[in-house]
């Protein structure tokens, strides 16, 4: 029998008194109470929230909000005010961002107002669990618990405190924030993160966390990793993102990307930490714990990157896509204004049309309505929290199949299919074109690769063809006016090689003739460098290089993108410094710490608290 405690009467009474006192204090400084859901006219920004989908509703949990007092006047209360209601938006009917009604369900007490909760969604039983995160401004802190929200069919629900099995002691597990969190359907997972004085009552230091926390939905066991497992060993990981993808292997996989590597020997600022390059992704089987790593290709997102949001989709053909949007680069002190899709099993990145509304980080994304992504909230740098969001109520949508940004949700959208450009990419290649990092990765994706790739060699397939994303190469392709119409790429390469060989033969013959003729002159020494000797009629000769110096296409070149169709919606132009989607970044810098090898399946015991003192991620 599942046991969930409701809030104790004495705690509820204390909470109500605290809430009443806060209301009295607020009334002394403002004209009316601050709202968790201000009117669209008064809405400014919402940040640091989490979201999940249950019972045909999106639930938005925690975070902070900035709002105007009367539409375009002063900011009310603090610059940011904690949200103490569970918000929901219906998914069984279509709506527009500017007019949709957001329902607010008040929480039983103030201590449930958290930023960046760890939410674990039990879809089967219509509930989600909340743990960790941090208290805004360090206020209303209490001893931590695992909380459960049971949703109803109307966008509301009931909060309770989950009863854990005997022997499970929460005081032996450090709650944190900025970990990579996801749910598999049977368990919740969080990898890494960090603990601060705002994440745990009584803590007086900040520490990066290694290890992995799991929460079993059936047994309610909260564990510091299963047999002390983490896909990164004892390496503290901060600010990464995780997505569970079913249908790969026997148990599905958890894909982890982005984030920083904490230091255990000394304290360094976040921007000076090592980081995980988006070029490489790590994934593992949540049941067997077997771990793999794979290098990606295409239009790879710039790194380092934290504070970005993700959502995963699977098509009936067997493909899987992970959407990523925005994020922060603490090393270069910038916020990204970009979005990408990573397609599996090709492990190829596609750069999407530039998102409207300016640069964005510390938002949350969920997959909704078959093929759409809903992004909630977000901001630029900290000093931009006062700047009104150009996206109404912070609700921005993206159609994964049509690759279009929108300000309206379509409840009747068709089933998800990969974008046509991604389908074309697979149709022109075979699985042998993928640069598999290991035979194990190749076998893991054998089924989906067989379904998506062509069965034989394609005339258009090249050995390095997977370096281009489905939307085109990393530079804009210009028409070749010197090439006769109708010639294939192979034919053109052959013509160029033949011309080079002929030219080399002519030059070689001429040089041979000159050297024999020059041998008749006593003035010549043993050297045959005619240019240096200044022989009459000689010209400076440049030796043909024995090796061609191939230059890699620059990562900051103009990307050929799909056209942006924004449903003819007028989006207010926000005055931001634009962040180039093709941002220059150092590829695999010397301080970049490598990921564990794919064969590293047995990892040493890891304590969650292993780490060092660092600063809080905001």
C-alpha positions in Angstrom: 0.0 0.0 0.0 1.4 3.3 -1.0 1.7 5.8 1.8 1.7 9.5 1.3 1.5 11.9 4.3 -0.6 15.0 4.0 0.8 18.1 5.7 0.7 17.9 9.5 -1.8 20.3 11.1 0.9 22.1 13.2 3.0 22.6 10.1 0.1 23.9 8.1 -0.9 26.3 10.9 2.6 27.6 11.1 2.7 28.0 7.4 -0.6 29.9 7.3 0.7 32.3 10.1 3.9 32.8 8.1 2.0 33.5 4.9 -0.3 35.9 6.8 2.7 37.8 8.2 4.2 38.0 4.7 1.0 39.3 3.3 0.8 42.0 6.0 4.4 43.0 5.3 3.8 43.1 1.6 0.7 45.2 2.0 2.8 47.8 3.8 5.0 48.3 0.8 2.7 47.6 -2.2 -0.9 48.2 -3.1 -1.9 44.6 -3.7 -0.5 41.1 -3.3 2.0 39.8 -5.8 0.6 37.1 -8.1 2.1 33.8 -9.2 0.2 34.3 -12.4 0.1 38.1 -13.3 -1.9 39.3 -16.2 -0.2 39.1 -19.6 0.0 43.0 -19.4 1.9 42.8 -16.1 4.1 39.8 -16.9 7.8 40.5 -17.2 9.9 37.3 -16.7 9.7 33.8 -15.3 12.9 31.9 -14.6 14.3 28.8 -12.9 11.1 26.8 -13.0 10.6 23.2 -14.0 7.8 21.6 -16.0 6.3 18.2 -16.7 3.3 16.7 -18.5 0.5 14.8 -16.7 -3.1 14.1 -17.6 -3.3 16.4 -20.6 -1.8 19.3 -18.8 1.6 21.0 -18.5 2.5 21.5 -14.9 5.0 24.4 -14.1 6.7 24.1 -10.7 8.7 26.6 -8.7 10.9 29.3 -10.0 10.8 33.1 -9.7 8.7 35.8 -11.5 9.1 39.5 -12.2 6.0 41.5 -12.8 4.9 45.1 -13.4 2.6 46.9 -11.1 0.3 48.5 -13.6 1.4 47.3 -17.1 4.5 49.4 -17.8 5.4 51.0 -14.5 7.6 49.9 -11.6 8.7 46.4 -10.7 6.6 45.1 -7.8 8.3 43.7 -4.6 11.7 42.3 -5.2 13.1 42.2 -8.7 12.3 38.5 -8.6 9.6 36.9 -6.3 9.3 33.2 -5.6 6.3 31.3 -6.9 4.4 29.3 -4.3 1.7 27.8 -6.5 1.7 24.8 -8.9 0.7 26.2 -12.3 -0.9 24.3 -15.2 -1.9 24.8 -18.8 -4.4 22.5 -20.7 -3.2 20.5 -23.6 -6.6 19.1 -24.8 -7.5 22.3 -26.6 -5.6 24.8 -28.7 -4.5 28.2 -27.3 -2.4 31.2 -27.9 0.5 32.4 -25.7 -1.0 35.9 -25.3 -4.4 34.7 -24.0 -4.1 31.2 -22.5 -5.3 31.0 -18.9 -2.7 29.6 -16.5 -4.3 27.9 -13.5 -2.7 28.3 -10.1 -3.0 25.7 -7.3 -1.7 27.2 -4.0 0.8 25.1 -2.1 0.1 24.1 1.6 3.2 26.0 2.9 5.9 28.5 1.9 8.8 26.0 2.1 7.5 24.4 -1.2 8.6 27.6 -3.0 11.8 26.3 -4.7 13.9 27.1 -7.7 15.1 24.3 -10.1 13.3 21.5 -8.3 14.3 18.0 -9.3 11.0 16.7 -10.8 10.5 13.0 -11.4 7.4 12.1 -13.4 5.4 8.9 -12.8 3.1 9.0 -15.8 1.5 5.7 -15.1 0.2 6.8 -11.8 -0.5 10.4 -12.7 1.9 12.0 -10.2 5.3 13.7 -10.0 7.8 13.8 -7.2 9.8 16.9 -6.2 13.1 16.9 -4.3 16.1 19.1 -4.1 16.3 22.6 -5.7 17.0 25.7 -3.7 15.0 28.1 -1.6 15.0 31.6 -3.2 17.0 34.0 -1.1 17.4 31.2 1.4 14.0 32.0 3.0 11.5 29.6 4.6 14.0 26.7 4.6 13.1 23.5 6.4 14.5 20.0 6.7 14.2 18.4 3.2 11.6 15.8 2.2 10.5 14.0 -0.9 7.2 15.6 -2.0 4.5 14.1 -4.1 2.0 15.9 -6.3 -1.0 13.8 -7.4 -2.6 15.4 -10.4 -6.3 15.5 -11.1 -8.0 15.8 -14.5 -8.6 19.5 -14.3 -5.1 20.9 -14.0 -5.1 20.8 -10.2 -4.0 18.2 -7.6 -2.9 17.6 -4.1 0.5 17.8 -2.4 1.8 15.4 0.2 5.0 14.2 1.8 6.2 10.8 0.6 6.9 8.2 3.2 10.3 6.5 2.5 11.1 2.9 3.3 12.8 2.0 6.6 16.5 2.6 6.6 16.5 5.5 4.1 17.9 8.6 5.8 17.6 11.9 3.9 20.2 13.5 6.1 22.8 11.1 4.6 22.0 12.3 1.0 22.8 15.9 0.1 20.0 17.6 -1.9 21.3 19.9 -4.6 20.5 21.9 -7.7 21.9 22.2 -11.2 22.0 18.4 -11.7 21.0 16.5 -14.8 17.5 15.2 -14.1 15.2 12.9 -16.0 12.6 10.1 -15.5 12.5 6.6 -17.1 8.9 5.7 -16.4 9.9 3.5 -13.4 12.5 5.7 -11.7 13.7 9.3 -11.3 17.4 10.1 -11.9 19.6 13.1 -11.1 23.3 13.2 -12.0 25.8 15.5 -10.2 24.7 19.0 -9.3 25.9 21.1 -6.3 24.8 21.7 -2.7 24.8 25.2 -1.3 23.6 27.0 1.9 20.3 27.5 0.0 19.8 23.8 -0.9 20.1 22.3 2.6 19.1 23.7 6.0 22.2 24.1 8.1 24.8 23.8 5.3 27.5 26.4 5.5 29.5 25.7 2.3 29.1 25.1 -1.4 30.1 21.7 -2.8 30.0 20.2 -6.3 28.4 16.7 -6.2 29.5 13.5 -7.9 27.5 10.4 -8.2 23.9 9.7 -9.2 20.7 9.7 -7.2 17.8 7.4 -8.1 14.3 7.3 -6.8 12.2 4.1 -7.4 8.5 4.9 -8.1 7.4 1.5 -6.8 9.5 1.0 -3.7 10.0 4.7 -2.9 13.7 4.0 -2.3 15.9 7.1 -2.7 19.4 5.9 -3.2 22.8 7.5 -3.7 23.3 5.8 -7.0 22.6 2.1 -7.7 25.7 0.4 -6.3 27.4 3.8 -6.2 27.1 4.2 -10.0 27.5 7.3 -12.1 28.2 7.5 -15.9 31.0 9.9 -15.0 32.6 7.9 -12.2 33.7 10.2 -9.3 33.7 13.3 -11.5 31.5 16.1 -10.2 29.2 17.3 -13.0 27.3 20.6 -12.8 24.7 22.1 -15.2 24.4 19.1 -17.6 21.1 18.0 -19.1 19.7 14.5 -19.4 16.9 12.9 -21.5 15.6 9.4 -21.4 14.9 7.7 -24.8 12.9 4.5 -24.9 13.2 2.0 -27.7 17.0 1.9 -27.8 18.4 -1.4 -26.5 16.4 -3.5 -24.0 15.8 -0.8 -21.4 16.2 2.5 -23.2 19.1 4.9 -22.6 19.7 8.1 -20.7 21.6 10.7 -22.8 23.7 13.3 -21.0 25.2 16.4 -22.6 26.7 19.7 -21.7 27.7 21.1 -18.3 30.9 21.7 -16.4 33.3 19.4 -14.6 33.7 20.3 -10.9 37.2 20.4 -9.3 38.0 18.4 -6.2 41.5 19.8 -5.6 40.7 23.5 -5.4 37.9 26.1 -5.8 37.6 27.8 -9.1 34.9 30.0 -10.6 32.3 28.3 -12.8 33.6 29.9 -15.9 37.1 28.5 -15.3 35.9 24.9 -14.8 36.6 22.3 -17.4 33.5 21.5 -19.5 31.9 18.8 -21.6 32.0 19.7 -25.3 28.7 19.3 -27.1 30.6 17.4 -29.7 30.6 14.4 -27.5 27.6 12.7 -25.7 27.5 10.1 -23.0 24.6 7.7 -22.5 23.9 4.6 -20.4 21.4 1.8 -19.8 19.5 2.8 -16.6 19.1 -0.9 -15.7 22.4 -2.6 -16.6 24.4 0.6 -16.1 26.5 -0.1 -19.3 27.9 3.2 -20.5 28.9 4.5 -23.9 30.2 7.7 -25.5 29.8 8.9 -29.1 31.3 11.7 -31.1 28.7 13.8 -33.0 29.0 15.6 -36.3 27.1 18.3 -38.2 26.5 21.9 -36.9 27.7 21.2 -33.4 26.4 23.7 -30.8 29.1 25.9 -29.2 30.4 25.0 -25.8 30.6 25.4 -22.8 26.8 25.4 -22.2 24.7 25.2 -19.1 21.1 26.5 -18.3 19.8 25.2 -21.6 16.5 23.2 -22.0 15.9 19.9 -23.8 13.1 17.7 -25.0 13.2 14.3 -26.7 11.0 12.8 -29.5 10.9 9.4 -31.2 9.4 8.7 -34.7 7.6 5.6 -35.8 10.4 4.9 -38.3 12.8 4.4 -35.4 14.6 7.7 -35.3 15.1 9.7 -32.1 15.7 13.5 -31.9 16.8 15.6 -28.9 15.9 19.3 -29.1 18.1 21.8 -27.2 17.5 25.5 -26.8 19.6 28.4 -25.5 21.7 28.3 -22.4 24.6 30.2 -20.8 28.3 30.3 -21.5 29.8 31.3 -18.2 33.4 31.2 -19.5 32.7 34.0 -22.1 29.9 35.6 -20.1 27.3 35.3 -22.8 23.8 33.8 -23.3 23.1 31.8 -26.4 20.3 32.7 -28.9 20.2 29.4 -30.8 18.5 26.0 -31.0 19.6 22.6 -32.4 18.4 19.1 -32.9 20.6 16.0 -32.3 19.4 13.1 -34.4 20.0 9.4 -33.5 21.3 7.0 -34.7 23.1 9.3 -37.1 24.5 11.4 -34.2 24.3 14.5 -36.4 23.4 18.0 -35.2 21.1 20.3 -37.1 21.0 24.0 -36.5 17.4 25.3 -36.3 16.0 28.7 -37.3 17.0 31.4 -34.8 14.5 31.6 -31.9 12.4 34.8 -31.6 12.4 36.8 -28.4 16.2 37.2 -27.9 18.8 35.1 -26.0 17.5 32.8 -23.3 18.7 30.7 -20.5 17.4 29.1 -17.3 14.1 28.2 -18.9 12.4 24.8 -19.1 11.1 22.7 -22.0 8.7 19.8 -22.4 7.4 17.8 -25.4 3.7 18.5 -25.9 1.0 17.8 -28.5 2.7 15.0 -30.4 5.4 17.1 -32.2 5.7 20.4 -30.4 8.1 21.8 -27.8 6.9 24.2 -25.2 9.5 26.5 -23.7 8.6 28.2 -20.4 10.2 31.4 -19.2 13.9 32.2 -19.3 16.1 35.3 -19.4 19.3 36.7 -20.7 22.0 37.8 -18.3 21.1 38.5 -14.6 20.7 42.2 -15.3 18.1 41.6 -18.0 15.5 40.2 -15.5 13.9 43.6 -15.6 13.5 43.6 -19.3 10.1 42.5 -20.5 10.0 39.2 -22.3 9.1 39.6 -26.0 7.3 36.2 -25.8 3.8 36.6 -24.2 3.8 35.0 -20.8 7.1 33.4 -21.7 5.3 30.6 -23.6 7.2 29.9 -26.9 6.5 26.8 -29.0 8.5 25.0 -31.7 7.0 22.5 -34.3 9.6 19.8 -34.6 8.3 18.4 -37.9 7.7 21.7 -39.7 10.7 23.3 -38.0 8.7 26.5 -37.2 8.6 28.7 -34.1 5.1 29.6 -33.0 3.1 31.5 -30.4 0.2 29.1 -30.4 -0.3 25.5 -29.4 -2.1 23.1 -31.7 -4.0 20.3 -29.9 -4.7 18.6 -33.2 -1.1 18.4 -34.4 -0.3 15.3 -36.4 1.9 12.5 -35.0 5.6 13.3 -34.8 7.8 12.7 -37.9 11.4 13.7 -38.3 11.8 16.9 -40.3 12.0 16.3 -44.1 15.6 17.5 -44.2 16.6 14.9 -41.5 14.8 12.2 -43.4 16.6 13.1 -46.6 19.9 13.0 -44.8 19.4 9.4 -43.8 18.1 8.4 -47.2 21.4 9.5 -48.8 23.6 7.6 -46.5 24.3 4.2 -45.0 25.1 3.2 -41.5 28.8 2.8 -42.5 28.9 6.6 -43.0 28.5 7.1 -39.2 31.9 7.3 -37.4 30.9 4.9 -34.7 33.0 5.4 -31.5 32.8 1.7 -30.7 31.3 -1.6 -32.0 29.1 -1.5 -28.9 27.4 1.8 -29.9 26.9 0.5 -33.4 25.2 -2.7 -32.2 23.1 -0.7 -29.8 21.6 1.3 -32.6 21.6 -1.5 -35.2 17.8 -1.8 -35.3 17.1 1.9 -35.9 20.0 2.3 -38.2 18.6 -0.6 -40.4 15.2 1.1 -40.5 16.5 4.6 -41.4 19.6 4.3 -43.5 19.7 3.0 -47.1 20.5 -0.7 -47.3 23.3 -0.3 -49.8 25.9 2.3 -50.9 24.4 5.5 -52.1 25.8 7.4 -55.1 25.7 10.5 -53.0 27.4 8.9 -50.0 31.0 10.0 -49.3 33.4 8.9 -46.6 33.1 12.2 -44.8 29.5 13.0 -45.7 28.2 12.9 -42.1 30.2 16.1 -41.3 27.3 18.1 -42.8 24.0 18.5 -41.0 20.7 17.8 -42.7 20.2 21.5 -43.2 23.4 21.8 -45.3 27.2 22.1 -44.8 28.7 24.4 -42.2 29.2 27.1 -44.9 26.6 28.4 -47.3 26.8 26.5 -50.6 27.4 28.9 -53.6 26.7 27.8 -57.2 29.8 26.7 -59.1 29.6 28.8 -62.3 32.7 27.1 -63.8 31.1 23.6 -63.7 29.2 22.4 -66.8 25.6 21.6 -66.0 24.9 18.0 -65.3 28.3 16.9 -64.1 28.3 15.0 -60.8 30.6 15.7 -57.9 32.7 12.6 -58.7 33.1 13.7 -62.3 34.3 17.2 -61.3 36.8 15.7 -58.8 38.1 13.5 -61.5 38.5 16.4 -64.0 40.3 18.5 -61.3 42.7 15.6 -60.4 43.5 15.0 -64.1 44.2 18.7 -64.7 46.6 18.8 -61.7 48.5 15.7 -62.9 48.9 17.1 -66.4 50.1 20.4 -65.0 52.6 18.6 -62.8 53.9 16.6 -65.7 54.4 19.7 -67.9 56.2 21.5 -65.1 58.3 18.5 -64.4 59.3 18.1 -68.0 60.2 21.8 -68.3 62.3 21.6 -65.2 64.1 18.5 -66.4 64.9 20.2 -69.7 66.2 23.3 -67.9 68.4 21.4 -65.6 70.1 19.4 -68.5 70.6 22.7 -70.4 72.0 24.4 -67.4 74.4 21.6 -66.8 76.5 22.7 -69.8 77.4 26.0 -68.0 80.5 26.0 -65.8 79.1 28.8 -63.7 76.5 26.6 -62.2 77.1 24.9 -58.8 75.7 21.7 -57.6 72.5 23.3 -56.5 69.5 23.3 -58.8 67.6 26.1 -57.3 67.5 28.3 -60.4 65.7 31.2 -58.7 68.4 31.5 -56.0 71.3 31.4 -58.5 69.9 34.1 -60.7 70.5 32.3 -64.0 69.4 34.3 -67.0 65.9 33.4 -67.9 65.3 31.5 -64.7 62.1 32.0 -62.7 61.4 31.5 -59.0 60.0 27.9 -58.6 57.7 26.8 -55.8 57.9 23.2 -55.1 54.7 21.2 -55.2 53.7 20.2 -51.6 53.8 16.5 -51.0 50.9 16.8 -48.6 47.8 18.8 -49.1 47.0 21.2 -46.2 43.3 20.6 -45.7 41.5 23.3 -43.7 38.5 22.4 -41.7 35.4 24.5 -42.4 35.2 27.3 -39.8 32.6 26.7 -37.1 31.6 30.4 -37.3 30.7 30.3 -41.0 27.2 31.2 -42.1 25.0 28.2 -41.7 22.5 27.3 -44.3 19.2 27.0 -42.4 15.6 26.2 -43.0 13.5 29.3 -43.6 11.8 30.6 -40.4 8.1 30.6 -40.7 6.6 32.2 -37.6 2.9 31.9 -38.5 2.8 35.6 -39.5 3.0 36.4 -35.8 4.4 39.8 -34.9 6.9 39.3 -32.1 8.1 42.5 -30.4 11.7 43.1 -31.1 13.8 42.8 -27.9 16.9 45.0 -27.8 19.6 42.5 -27.1 23.2 42.1 -28.1 22.8 39.3 -30.6 24.7 36.1 -30.0 25.9 34.5 -33.2 24.6 30.9 -33.5 27.9 30.0 -35.1 29.9 31.4 -32.2 33.7 30.9 -32.4 34.9 28.5 -29.7 38.1 26.6 -29.0 37.7 23.0 -30.2 38.6 20.5 -27.5 40.9 22.9 -25.4 43.8 21.5 -23.5 42.0 21.9 -20.2 39.1 19.9 -21.4 38.8 16.8 -19.3 38.1 13.7 -21.5 35.0 11.6 -20.8 35.3 8.0 -19.6 36.0 5.4 -22.2 33.1 3.4 -23.6 34.6 0.2 -22.1 34.5 1.7 -18.6 31.5 -0.2 -17.3 32.8 -1.0 -13.8 33.3 2.3 -11.8 34.7 2.8 -8.3 32.4 3.6 -5.4 31.4 7.3 -5.4 30.1 9.3 -2.5 27.6 11.9 -3.5 29.3 14.5 -1.2 32.7 14.1 -2.9 33.6 17.4 -4.4 34.9 20.8 -3.5 33.7 24.1 -2.4 32.5 26.2 -5.3 30.0 28.9 -6.0 26.3 28.6 -6.6 24.9 28.5 -10.1 22.3 31.2 -10.6 
